[in-house]
């Protein structure tokens, strides 16, 4: 309401100013120029009397000047009298024009806002946006509703022999519902045919037939089939499967890709970007989820308000994430620097790493490296703050917490 009051008042004020300009009667309002001249001449008479009293002007000159000023006063007074008795111009057309102008300004402003503005939207502060995202996540459509909203897709051309084999497999699995191998094969072939709903139903039966703990990859396969059946939408059912898989394999790239996609869909692109950025750094290069993230992360970064710079995926020989460090040229340059300049260069690298992790996130190894580096530089308080922040980031990842704790211990031991 405050917005409408403010914009309405400003619009009315501007329309009022324009109307006043149009309603001004050139002959009936304002002061004629002769009135100003009249005041000047009268002031000159007063000044002349003072000059005579001080002896600056002689009596003869004063009389001559007084006569000339009096003549000018009479002429100016005549002009003033003529202006006051003149008939004013009619301002009827000006009033009509003023009303039309006010309507154009007010109506045009409202129409422009209705066209390019957002009528009815409230204040979208950070807390409000987070609350809306949480509400959207709680109330978003389920799997069945999402599938029902999809348009009917055209039937693909299928080799008759392959179609016949799949139909025989359907019949066989219907007769033997407890055949785990048959359900697995049916899920695979239904997916190849694009029948993703039938695929995840068969895969769900296969998972139910498993004994002991279910392989997280099976859960991710099932979540992926749900997403594909819903046209790329991550439903609550798919989210539950992903969370179950990530509780066992928190660094799985495929599951993290779909979790980042979910964050973007519910209005949390900031979290989606962070998940994808960490997944890119973990690699491995060329993985299907890496290519999918690389194609979509610039748009996610824009929505998150992040100045995105391409992230190169990769890993070390032992499979751990590759950590960015000084280049060969930087190492060579450091050898030629004084101790003070070398210290400044190291400080800059550490500060850059801290800024990147704060804005984009990173892998546990990168956070551990930052903690250790801050300890070496003697910035123990900042290192402890970074450690506390990293604990929050990886609260559900026991392996990451152990890596961070080891870095903290190294930092404390170096003091």
ABEGO torsion letter per residue (X at the ends): XAAAAAAAAAAAAAAAAAAAAAABBAAABEBBAAAAAAAAAAAAAAAAAAAAAAGABBAAAAAAAAAAAAAAAAAAAAAAAAAAABBBBBAAAAAAAAAAAAAAAAAAAAAAAAAABBBGBBBBBAAAAAAAAAAAAAABBBAAAAAAABBBBBBBBBBAAAAAAAAAAAAAAAABAABAAAAAAAAAAAAAAGBAAAAAAAAAAAAAABBEBBBAAAAAAAAAAAAAAAGGBBBAAAAAAAAAAAAABAABAAAAAAAAAAAAAAGBAAAAAAAAAAAAAAOBBGBAAAAAAAAAAAAAAAAAGBBBBBBBBEBBAAGBBBBBBBBAAAAAAAAABBAAAAAAAAAAAAAAAAAAAAAAEBBAAAAAAAAAAAAAAGBAAAAAAAAAAAAAAAAABAAAAAAAAAAAAAAAAAX
